[in-house]
Amino acid sequence: MAEILYELDVKAIFFVNGQLLDTPENQEILQKMYAMGHTIGNHTMNHPDLSTISDDEQRKQIVGLNDLIEEIIGERPRFFRAPFGKNTDTSREIMVEEGMQWMNWSYGYDWVAEYMEAEALAKIMVEPDPPGLLRNGANLLIHDREFTRDALKAIVEGIREKGFEFVDPALIK
């Protein structure tokens, strides 16, 4: 997906889980994504619902992944997205301490059964329901699934045809 976006001149934030960075091969993939100009974001070590774990464990999940990502790419993540979009007072405090920016999404559909196919997903991402979701500043949520990868080019082209452009995450304030 990073390569497809790179070819389409779109830079994205890839929110990663630390459990997926447990091999040299996966760490090399992360380095390549970063070298393509994509931003690497923190999505916790192993994707827990932060509202169900202790403050200490939340710190390990977030700061531990920041440390690991920095070790791999040489830069600490700027953006944090809580699993399931569920932040806590503790996760917010950690973001402040770490100088991070909270990020959530405007819409996404790739976990809904009827959109787990490339053509259907591309159509709903370009023509979301309700229609006002695709607007300036919208933050689209997609996951690294085969059908999502197969829909990616059509999503980017369809959104561009509607007159929207993609913002380099480095420009987000």
NUKOLTOR-332388 format. One record per residue: residue number from 1; residue in three letters; x, z negated, y negated of N, C-alpha, C in turn. Coordinates in steps of 0.2 Angstrom, whole numbers, plus 5000, padded with zeros to 4 digits. Layout:
% NUKOLTOR-332388
{n NUM	res ala	npx X	npz Z	npy Y	capx X	capz Z	capy Y	cpx X	cpz Z	cpy Y}
...
This chain:
% NUKOLTOR-332388
{n 1	res met	npx 5004	npz 5000	npy 5006	capx 5000	capz 5000	capy 5000	cpx 5004	cpz 5000	cpy 4994}
{n 2	res ala	npx 5010	npz 4996	npy 4994	capx 5014	capz 4996	capy 4988	cpx 5017	cpz 5003	cpy 4987}
{n 3	res glu	npx 5019	npz 5007	npy 4992	capx 5021	capz 5013	capy 4991	cpx 5016	cpz 5018	cpy 4989}
{n 4	res ile	npx 5010	npz 5018	npy 4991	capx 5005	capz 5022	capy 4988	cpx 5004	cpz 5021	cpy 4981}
{n 5	res leu	npx 5003	npz 5014	npy 4979	capx 5003	capz 5013	capy 4972	cpx 5009	cpz 5015	cpy 4968}
{n 6	res tyr	npx 5015	npz 5014	npy 4970	capx 5021	capz 5017	capy 4967	cpx 5020	cpz 5024	cpy 4966}
{n 7	res glu	npx 5018	npz 5028	npy 4971	capx 5017	capz 5035	capy 4970	cpx 5012	cpz 5037	cpy 4965}
{n 8	res leu	npx 5007	npz 5033	npy 4964	capx 5002	capz 5034	capy 4959	cpx 5003	cpz 5031	cpy 4952}
{n 9	res asp	npx 5009	npz 5028	npy 4952	capx 5011	capz 5025	capy 4945	cpx 5007	cpz 5019	cpy 4943}
{n 10	res val	npx 5005	npz 5015	npy 4948	capx 5001	capz 5009	capy 4947	cpx 5005	cpz 5003	cpy 4949}
{n 11	res lys	npx 5006	npz 4998	npy 4945	capx 5010	capz 4992	capy 4947	cpx 5004	cpz 4987	cpy 4948}
{n 12	res ala	npx 5005	npz 4983	npy 4953	capx 5000	capz 4978	capy 4955	cpx 5003	cpz 4971	cpy 4956}
{n 13	res ile	npx 4999	npz 4966	npy 4957	capx 5001	capz 4960	capy 4959	cpx 5000	cpz 4959	cpy 4966}
{n 14	res phe	npx 5005	npz 4958	npy 4970	capx 5004	capz 4956	capy 4977	cpx 5004	cpz 4949	cpy 4978}
{n 15	res phe	npx 4999	npz 4946	npy 4980	capx 4999	capz 4939	capy 4981	cpx 5000	cpz 4937	cpy 4988}
{n 16	res val	npx 5006	npz 4934	npy 4990	capx 5008	capz 4933	capy 4996	cpx 5008	cpz 4926	cpy 4999}
{n 17	res asn	npx 5007	npz 4926	npy 5005	capx 5007	capz 4919	capy 5009	cpx 5014	cpz 4918	cpy 5012}
{n 18	res gly	npx 5017	npz 4912	npy 5012	capx 5023	capz 4911	capy 5014	cpx 5024	cpz 4912	cpy 5022}
{n 19	res gln	npx 5019	npz 4911	npy 5025	capx 5019	capz 4912	capy 5033	cpx 5021	cpz 4919	cpy 5034}
{n 20	res leu	npx 5020	npz 4923	npy 5030	capx 5021	capz 4930	capy 5031	cpx 5028	cpz 4932	cpy 5030}
{n 21	res leu	npx 5032	npz 4927	npy 5027	capx 5039	capz 4929	capy 5025	cpx 5044	cpz 4925	cpy 5029}
{n 22	res asp	npx 5042	npz 4925	npy 5036	capx 5046	capz 4921	capy 5040	cpx 5051	cpz 4925	cpy 5044}
{n 23	res thr	npx 5052	npz 4931	npy 5043	capx 5057	capz 4935	capy 5046	cpx 5061	cpz 4939	cpy 5041}
{n 24	res pro	npx 5067	npz 4941	npy 5043	capx 5071	capz 4945	capy 5038	cpx 5068	cpz 4952	cpy 5036}
{n 25	res glu	npx 5064	npz 4955	npy 5041	capx 5061	capz 4961	capy 5040	cpx 5055	cpz 4960	cpy 5035}
{n 26	res asn	npx 5051	npz 4955	npy 5035	capx 5046	capz 4954	capy 5030	cpx 5049	cpz 4952	cpy 5024}
{n 27	res gln	npx 5054	npz 4949	npy 5023	capx 5058	capz 4947	capy 5017	cpx 5060	cpz 4953	cpy 5014}
{n 28	res glu	npx 5063	npz 4958	npy 5018	capx 5065	capz 4964	capy 5015	cpx 5059	cpz 4968	cpy 5012}
{n 29	res ile	npx 5054	npz 4968	npy 5016	capx 5048	capz 4972	capy 5013	cpx 5046	cpz 4969	cpy 5006}
{n 30	res leu	npx 5046	npz 4962	npy 5005	capx 5045	capz 4959	capy 4999	cpx 5050	cpz 4962	cpy 4994}
{n 31	res gln	npx 5056	npz 4962	npy 4995	capx 5061	capz 4964	capy 4991	cpx 5060	cpz 4971	cpy 4989}
{n 32	res lys	npx 5058	npz 4976	npy 4993	capx 5056	capz 4983	capy 4992	cpx 5050	cpz 4983	cpy 4987}
{n 33	res met	npx 5045	npz 4979	npy 4988	capx 5039	capz 4979	capy 4984	cpx 5041	cpz 4977	cpy 4977}
{n 34	res tyr	npx 5045	npz 4972	npy 4976	capx 5047	capz 4970	capy 4970	cpx 5052	cpz 4975	cpy 4966}
{n 35	res ala	npx 5056	npz 4978	npy 4970	capx 5060	capz 4983	capy 4967	cpx 5056	cpz 4989	cpy 4965}
{n 36	res met	npx 5050	npz 4991	npy 4968	capx 5046	capz 4996	capy 4966	cpx 5043	cpz 4994	cpy 4959}
{n 37	res gly	npx 5043	npz 4988	npy 4957	capx 5040	capz 4986	capy 4950	cpx 5034	cpz 4982	cpy 4951}
{n 38	res his	npx 5032	npz 4981	npy 4957	capx 5026	capz 4977	capy 4958	cpx 5028	cpz 4969	cpy 4957}
{n 39	res thr	npx 5023	npz 4966	npy 4955	capx 5024	capz 4958	capy 4953	cpx 5022	cpz 4955	cpy 4960}
{n 40	res ile	npx 5026	npz 4949	npy 4961	capx 5024	capz 4945	capy 4967	cpx 5021	cpz 4939	cpy 4965}
{n 41	res gly	npx 5015	npz 4938	npy 4967	capx 5012	capz 4932	capy 4966	cpx 5011	cpz 4927	cpy 4971}
{n 42	res asn	npx 5010	npz 4920	npy 4970	capx 5009	capz 4915	capy 4975	cpx 5002	cpz 4914	cpy 4977}
{n 43	res his	npx 5001	npz 4914	npy 4984	capx 4995	capz 4913	capy 4987	cpx 4995	cpz 4908	cpy 4992}
{n 44	res thr	npx 5000	npz 4903	npy 4991	capx 5001	capz 4897	capy 4995	cpx 5005	cpz 4899	cpy 5002}
{n 45	res met	npx 5008	npz 4894	npy 5005	capx 5012	capz 4895	capy 5011	cpx 5007	cpz 4897	cpy 5016}
{n 46	res asn	npx 5002	npz 4894	npy 5018	capx 4998	capz 4897	capy 5024	cpx 4990	cpz 4897	cpy 5022}
{n 47	res his	npx 4988	npz 4898	npy 5016	capx 4981	capz 4900	capy 5014	cpx 4976	cpz 4894	cpy 5016}
{n 48	res pro	npx 4978	npz 4888	npy 5014	capx 4973	capz 4883	capy 5015	cpx 4968	cpz 4883	cpy 5010}
{n 49	res asp	npx 4962	npz 4880	npy 5011	capx 4957	capz 4878	capy 5006	cpx 4960	cpz 4872	cpy 5002}
{n 50	res leu	npx 4962	npz 4873	npy 4996	capx 4966	capz 4868	capy 4993	cpx 4961	cpz 4861	cpy 4992}
{n 51	res ser	npx 4955	npz 4862	npy 4991	capx 4950	capz 4857	capy 4990	cpx 4950	cpz 4852	cpy 4997}
{n 52	res thr	npx 4953	npz 4854	npy 5002	capx 4953	capz 4850	capy 5008	cpx 4959	cpz 4847	cpy 5010}
{n 53	res ile	npx 4964	npz 4848	npy 5006	capx 4971	capz 4845	capy 5008	cpx 4973	cpz 4840	cpy 5002}
{n 54	res ser	npx 4978	npz 4836	npy 5004	capx 4980	capz 4831	capy 4999	cpx 4984	cpz 4834	cpy 4993}
{n 55	res asp	npx 4985	npz 4830	npy 4988	capx 4989	capz 4832	capy 4982	cpx 4996	cpz 4834	cpy 4984}
{n 56	res asp	npx 4999	npz 4830	npy 4989	capx 5006	capz 4831	capy 4991	cpx 5006	cpz 4838	cpy 4995}
{n 57	res glu	npx 5001	npz 4839	npy 4999	capx 5001	capz 4845	capy 5003	cpx 5000	cpz 4851	cpy 4998}
{n 58	res gln	npx 4996	npz 4851	npy 4993	capx 4995	capz 4856	capy 4988	cpx 5002	cpz 4858	cpy 4985}
{n 59	res arg	npx 5005	npz 4853	npy 4983	capx 5012	capz 4854	capy 4980	cpx 5016	cpz 4857	cpy 4985}
{n 60	res lys	npx 5017	npz 4855	npy 4991	capx 5021	capz 4859	capy 4996	cpx 5019	cpz 4866	cpy 4997}
{n 61	res gln	npx 5012	npz 4867	npy 4997	capx 5010	capz 4874	capy 4998	cpx 5012	cpz 4879	cpy 4992}
{n 62	res ile	npx 5011	npz 4876	npy 4986	capx 5012	capz 4880	capy 4980	cpx 5020	cpz 4880	cpy 4978}
{n 63	res val	npx 5023	npz 4875	npy 4977	capx 5030	capz 4874	capy 4975	cpx 5034	cpz 4877	cpy 4980}
{n 64	res gly	npx 5033	npz 4875	npy 4987	capx 5037	capz 4878	capy 4992	cpx 5037	cpz 4885	cpy 4992}
{n 65	res leu	npx 5031	npz 4888	npy 4991	capx 5031	capz 4896	capy 4991	cpx 5035	cpz 4899	cpy 4985}
{n 66	res asn	npx 5034	npz 4895	npy 4979	capx 5038	capz 4897	capy 4973	cpx 5045	cpz 4897	cpy 4975}
{n 67	res asp	npx 5048	npz 4892	npy 4978	capx 5055	capz 4892	capy 4980	cpx 5057	cpz 4897	cpy 4985}
{n 68	res leu	npx 5053	npz 4899	npy 4990	capx 5054	capz 4904	capy 4995	cpx 5054	cpz 4911	cpy 4991}
{n 69	res ile	npx 5049	npz 4912	npy 4987	capx 5049	capz 4919	capy 4984	cpx 5055	cpz 4920	cpy 4979}
{n 70	res glu	npx 5057	npz 4914	npy 4976	capx 5063	capz 4915	capy 4972	cpx 5069	cpz 4916	cpy 4976}
{n 71	res glu	npx 5070	npz 4913	npy 4981	capx 5075	capz 4914	capy 4986	cpx 5076	cpz 4921	cpy 4988}
{n 72	res ile	npx 5070	npz 4924	npy 4989	capx 5070	capz 4931	capy 4992	cpx 5071	cpz 4936	cpy 4986}
{n 73	res ile	npx 5068	npz 4936	npy 4981	capx 5068	capz 4941	capy 4976	cpx 5072	cpz 4939	cpy 4969}
{n 74	res gly	npx 5073	npz 4933	npy 4969	capx 5077	capz 4930	capy 4963	cpx 5073	cpz 4928	cpy 4957}
{n 75	res glu	npx 5067	npz 4928	npy 4958	capx 5062	capz 4926	capy 4952	cpx 5056	cpz 4922	cpy 4955}
{n 76	res arg	npx 5054	npz 4917	npy 4951	capx 5049	capz 4913	capy 4953	cpx 5042	cpz 4917	cpy 4951}
{n 77	res pro	npx 5037	npz 4916	npy 4955	capx 5031	capz 4919	capy 4954	cpx 5028	cpz 4916	cpy 4947}
{n 78	res arg	npx 5025	npz 4921	npy 4943	capx 5022	capz 4919	capy 4937	cpx 5014	cpz 4918	cpy 4938}
{n 79	res phe	npx 5011	npz 4921	npy 4943	capx 5004	capz 4921	capy 4944	cpx 5003	cpz 4917	cpy 4951}
{n 80	res phe	npx 4997	npz 4914	npy 4951	capx 4995	capz 4910	capy 4956	cpx 4987	cpz 4912	cpy 4958}
{n 81	res arg	npx 4986	npz 4913	npy 4964	capx 4979	capz 4914	capy 4966	cpx 4977	cpz 4909	cpy 4971}
{n 82	res ala	npx 4973	npz 4905	npy 4970	capx 4971	capz 4900	capy 4976	cpx 4967	cpz 4903	cpy 4981}
{n 83	res pro	npx 4968	npz 4902	npy 4987	capx 4964	capz 4904	capy 4993	cpx 4957	cpz 4903	cpy 4992}
{n 84	res phe	npx 4953	npz 4908	npy 4993	capx 4946	capz 4907	capy 4992	cpx 4944	cpz 4906	cpy 4985}
{n 85	res gly	npx 4948	npz 4907	npy 4980	capx 4947	capz 4906	capy 4973	cpx 4946	cpz 4899	cpy 4971}
{n 86	res lys	npx 4948	npz 4894	npy 4976	capx 4946	capz 4887	capy 4975	cpx 4952	cpz 4883	cpy 4972}
{n 87	res asn	npx 4953	npz 4882	npy 4965	capx 4958	capz 4878	capy 4962	cpx 4955	cpz 4871	cpy 4962}
{n 88	res thr	npx 4960	npz 4867	npy 4961	capx 4959	capz 4859	capy 4961	cpx 4962	cpz 4857	cpy 4954}
{n 89	res asp	npx 4961	npz 4851	npy 4953	capx 4964	capz 4848	capy 4947	cpx 4972	cpz 4848	cpy 4948}
{n 90	res thr	npx 4973	npz 4846	npy 4954	capx 4981	capz 4846	capy 4956	cpx 4984	cpz 4853	cpy 4956}
{n 91	res ser	npx 4980	npz 4858	npy 4959	capx 4983	capz 4865	capy 4958	cpx 4984	cpz 4867	cpy 4951}
{n 92	res arg	npx 4980	npz 4865	npy 4947	capx 4980	capz 4867	capy 4940	cpx 4986	cpz 4863	cpy 4937}
{n 93	res glu	npx 4987	npz 4857	npy 4938	capx 4993	capz 4853	capy 4936	cpx 4999	cpz 4856	cpy 4938}
{n 94	res ile	npx 5000	npz 4858	npy 4944	capx 5006	capz 4861	capy 4947	cpx 5007	cpz 4868	cpy 4943}
{n 95	res met	npx 5002	npz 4872	npy 4942	capx 5003	capz 4878	capy 4939	cpx 5006	cpz 4877	cpy 4932}
{n 96	res val	npx 5003	npz 4872	npy 4928	capx 5006	capz 4870	capy 4922	cpx 5014	cpz 4868	cpy 4922}
{n 97	res glu	npx 5015	npz 4864	npy 4927	capx 5022	capz 4861	capy 4928	cpx 5027	cpz 4867	cpy 4930}
{n 98	res glu	npx 5024	npz 4872	npy 4934	capx 5028	capz 4878	capy 4936	cpx 5028	cpz 4883	cpy 4931}
{n 99	res gly	npx 5024	npz 4883	npy 4926	capx 5024	capz 4888	capy 4921	cpx 5020	cpz 4894	cpy 4923}
{n 100	res met	npx 5015	npz 4893	npy 4927	capx 5012	capz 4899	capy 4931	cpx 5005	cpz 4900	cpy 4927}
{n 101	res gln	npx 5002	npz 4906	npy 4929	capx 4996	capz 4908	capy 4926	cpx 4991	cpz 4909	cpy 4932}
{n 102	res trp	npx 4985	npz 4906	npy 4931	capx 4980	capz 4906	capy 4936	cpx 4977	cpz 4913	cpy 4936}
{n 103	res met	npx 4976	npz 4916	npy 4942	capx 4973	capz 4923	capy 4942	cpx 4967	cpz 4923	cpy 4947}
{n 104	res asn	npx 4962	npz 4926	npy 4946	capx 4956	capz 4926	capy 4950	cpx 4954	cpz 4934	cpy 4950}
{n 105	res trp	npx 4949	npz 4935	npy 4953	capx 4947	capz 4942	capy 4953	cpx 4940	cpz 4943	cpy 4950}
{n 106	res ser	npx 4939	npz 4950	npy 4948	capx 4932	capz 4952	capy 4945	cpx 4928	cpz 4954	cpy 4951}
{n 107	res tyr	npx 4930	npz 4957	npy 4956	capx 4926	capz 4959	capy 4961	cpx 4931	cpz 4962	cpy 4967}
{n 108	res gly	npx 4928	npz 4962	npy 4973	capx 4931	capz 4965	capy 4979	cpx 4926	cpz 4965	cpy 4984}
{n 109	res tyr	npx 4927	npz 4970	npy 4989	capx 4922	capz 4970	capy 4994	cpx 4925	cpz 4971	cpy 5001}
{n 110	res asp	npx 4931	npz 4971	npy 5002	capx 4934	capz 4973	capy 5009	cpx 4933	cpz 4968	cpy 5014}
{n 111	res trp	npx 4930	npz 4963	npy 5013	capx 4928	capz 4958	capy 5018	cpx 4921	cpz 4958	cpy 5020}
{n 112	res val	npx 4917	npz 4963	npy 5017	capx 4910	capz 4964	capy 5019	cpx 4910	cpz 4969	cpy 5024}
{n 113	res ala	npx 4906	npz 4968	npy 5029	capx 4906	capz 4972	capy 5035	cpx 4904	cpz 4980	cpy 5033}
{n 114	res glu	npx 4900	npz 4981	npy 5029	capx 4898	capz 4988	capy 5027	cpx 4903	cpz 4991	cpy 5023}
{n 115	res tyr	npx 4908	npz 4988	npy 5021	capx 4913	capz 4991	capy 5017	cpx 4920	cpz 4991	cpy 5021}
{n 116	res met	npx 4920	npz 4990	npy 5027	capx 4926	capz 4990	capy 5031	cpx 4928	cpz 4996	cpy 5034}
{n 117	res glu	npx 4927	npz 5001	npy 5030	capx 4929	capz 5008	capy 5031	cpx 4931	cpz 5012	cpy 5025}
{n 118	res ala	npx 4936	npz 5016	npy 5025	capx 4939	capz 5018	capy 5019	cpx 4934	cpz 5022	cpy 5014}
{n 119	res glu	npx 4930	npz 5026	npy 5016	capx 4926	capz 5030	capy 5012	cpx 4921	cpz 5025	cpy 5008}
{n 120	res ala	npx 4917	npz 5021	npy 5012	capx 4913	capz 5016	capy 5009	cpx 4916	cpz 5011	cpy 5004}
{n 121	res leu	npx 4922	npz 5009	npy 5006	capx 4926	capz 5004	capy 5002	cpx 4928	cpz 5008	cpy 4995}
{n 122	res ala	npx 4930	npz 5014	npy 4996	capx 4932	capz 5018	capy 4990	cpx 4926	cpz 5018	cpy 4985}
{n 123	res lys	npx 4920	npz 5020	npy 4988	capx 4914	capz 5021	capy 4984	cpx 4912	cpz 5015	cpy 4980}
{n 124	res ile	npx 4912	npz 5009	npy 4984	capx 4909	capz 5003	capy 4981	cpx 4914	cpz 5000	cpy 4975}
{n 125	res met	npx 4921	npz 5002	npy 4976	capx 4926	capz 4999	capy 4972	cpx 4926	cpz 5003	cpy 4965}
{n 126	res val	npx 4924	npz 5010	npy 4966	capx 4923	capz 5014	capy 4960	cpx 4916	cpz 5013	cpy 4957}
{n 127	res glu	npx 4911	npz 5012	npy 4961	capx 4904	capz 5011	capy 4958	cpx 4902	cpz 5004	cpy 4961}
{n 128	res pro	npx 4905	npz 4999	npy 4958	capx 4903	capz 4992	capy 4960	cpx 4896	cpz 4990	cpy 4959}
{n 129	res asp	npx 4893	npz 4985	npy 4962	capx 4886	capz 4983	capy 4962	cpx 4887	cpz 4976	cpy 4960}
{n 130	res pro	npx 4885	npz 4973	npy 4954	capx 4882	capz 4977	capy 4949	cpx 4887	cpz 4982	cpy 4945}
{n 131	res pro	npx 4884	npz 4987	npy 4942	capx 4889	capz 4992	capy 4939	cpx 4894	cpz 4989	cpy 4933}
{n 132	res gly	npx 4892	npz 4984	npy 4930	capx 4896	capz 4981	capy 4924	cpx 4902	cpz 4978	cpy 4927}
{n 133	res leu	npx 4903	npz 4977	npy 4933	capx 4910	capz 4974	capy 4935	cpx 4916	cpz 4978	cpy 4934}
{n 134	res leu	npx 4915	npz 4984	npy 4934	capx 4921	capz 4989	capy 4932	cpx 4921	cpz 4989	cpy 4925}
{n 135	res arg	npx 4926	npz 4986	npy 4922	capx 4926	capz 4986	capy 4914	cpx 4933	cpz 4984	cpy 4912}
{n 136	res asn	npx 4934	npz 4985	npy 4906	capx 4941	capz 4983	capy 4903	cpx 4943	cpz 4976	cpy 4905}
{n 137	res gly	npx 4949	npz 4975	npy 4908	capx 4951	capz 4969	capy 4910	cpx 4949	cpz 4967	cpy 4917}
{n 138	res ala	npx 4945	npz 4971	npy 4921	capx 4943	capz 4969	capy 4927	cpx 4949	cpz 4968	cpy 4932}
{n 139	res asn	npx 4949	npz 4964	npy 4936	capx 4954	capz 4962	capy 4941	cpx 4951	cpz 4963	cpy 4948}
{n 140	res leu	npx 4954	npz 4969	npy 4951	capx 4951	capz 4971	capy 4958	cpx 4955	cpz 4967	cpy 4964}
{n 141	res leu	npx 4951	npz 4965	npy 4968	capx 4953	capz 4961	capy 4974	cpx 4953	cpz 4966	cpy 4980}
{n 142	res ile	npx 4959	npz 4967	npy 4983	capx 4959	capz 4971	capy 4989	cpx 4964	cpz 4967	cpy 4994}
{n 143	res his	npx 4963	npz 4968	npy 5000	capx 4968	capz 4965	capy 5005	cpx 4972	cpz 4970	cpy 5009}
{n 144	res asp	npx 4977	npz 4968	npy 5012	capx 4981	capz 4973	capy 5016	cpx 4978	cpz 4974	cpy 5023}
{n 145	res arg	npx 4973	npz 4979	npy 5023	capx 4970	capz 4981	capy 5029	cpx 4971	cpz 4988	cpy 5030}
{n 146	res glu	npx 4971	npz 4991	npy 5036	capx 4972	capz 4998	capy 5036	cpx 4966	cpz 5002	cpy 5033}
{n 147	res phe	npx 4960	npz 5000	npy 5033	capx 4955	capz 5004	capy 5030	cpx 4956	cpz 5004	cpy 5022}
{n 148	res thr	npx 4958	npz 4998	npy 5020	capx 4959	capz 4997	capy 5013	cpx 4965	cpz 5002	cpy 5010}
{n 149	res arg	npx 4970	npz 5002	npy 5014	capx 4976	capz 5006	capy 5013	cpx 4973	cpz 5014	cpy 5012}
{n 150	res asp	npx 4969	npz 5015	npy 5017	capx 4967	capz 5022	capy 5017	cpx 4962	cpz 5024	cpy 5012}
{n 151	res ala	npx 4959	npz 5019	npy 5009	capx 4955	capz 5020	capy 5003	cpx 4958	cpz 5020	cpy 4996}
{n 152	res leu	npx 4964	npz 5017	npy 4996	capx 4968	capz 5016	capy 4990	cpx 4968	cpz 5021	cpy 4985}
{n 153	res lys	npx 4971	npz 5027	npy 4987	capx 4971	capz 5033	capy 4983	cpx 4965	cpz 5035	cpy 4980}
{n 154	res ala	npx 4959	npz 5035	npy 4984	capx 4953	capz 5037	capy 4981	cpx 4950	cpz 5032	cpy 4976}
{n 155	res ile	npx 4952	npz 5025	npy 4977	capx 4950	capz 5020	capy 4972	cpx 4954	cpz 5021	cpy 4966}
{n 156	res val	npx 4960	npz 5022	npy 4966	capx 4964	capz 5023	capy 4960	cpx 4962	cpz 5029	cpy 4956}
{n 157	res glu	npx 4961	npz 5035	npy 4960	capx 4959	capz 5041	capy 4956	cpx 4952	cpz 5041	cpy 4954}
{n 158	res gly	npx 4947	npz 5037	npy 4957	capx 4940	capz 5037	capy 4955	cpx 4940	cpz 5032	cpy 4949}
{n 159	res ile	npx 4944	npz 5027	npy 4949	capx 4944	capz 5023	capy 4943	cpx 4947	cpz 5026	cpy 4937}
{n 160	res arg	npx 4952	npz 5030	npy 4938	capx 4955	capz 5034	capy 4932	cpx 4950	cpz 5039	cpy 4930}
{n 161	res glu	npx 4946	npz 5042	npy 4934	capx 4941	capz 5047	capy 4932	cpx 4936	cpz 5044	cpy 4928}
{n 162	res lys	npx 4935	npz 5038	npy 4929	capx 4930	capz 5035	capy 4925	cpx 4933	cpz 5033	cpy 4918}
{n 163	res gly	npx 4939	npz 5034	npy 4917	capx 4942	capz 5033	capy 4910	cpx 4946	cpz 5027	cpy 4910}
{n 164	res phe	npx 4947	npz 5023	npy 4915	capx 4951	capz 5017	capy 4915	cpx 4958	cpz 5018	cpy 4917}
{n 165	res glu	npx 4962	npz 5014	npy 4915	capx 4969	capz 5014	capy 4917	cpx 4971	cpz 5007	cpy 4920}
{n 166	res phe	npx 4977	npz 5007	npy 4923	capx 4979	capz 5001	capy 4926	cpx 4984	cpz 4998	cpy 4922}
{n 167	res val	npx 4984	npz 4992	npy 4921	capx 4989	capz 4988	capy 4917	cpx 4995	cpz 4985	cpy 4921}
{n 168	res asp	npx 5001	npz 4986	npy 4919	capx 5007	capz 4983	capy 4922	cpx 5006	cpz 4976	cpy 4921}
{n 169	res pro	npx 5006	npz 4972	npy 4927	capx 5005	capz 4965	capy 4926	cpx 5010	cpz 4961	cpy 4922}
{n 170	res ala	npx 5016	npz 4964	npy 4921	capx 5021	capz 4962	capy 4916	cpx 5018	cpz 4961	cpy 4909}
{n 171	res leu	npx 5013	npz 4965	npy 4907	capx 5010	capz 4965	capy 4901	cpx 5005	cpz 4960	cpy 4900}
{n 172	res ile	npx 5002	npz 4957	npy 4905	capx 4997	capz 4952	capy 4905	cpx 4999	cpz 4946	cpy 4901}
{n 173	res lys	npx 4995	npz 4944	npy 4896	capx 4997	capz 4938	capy 4892	cpx 4993	cpz 4932	cpy 4894}
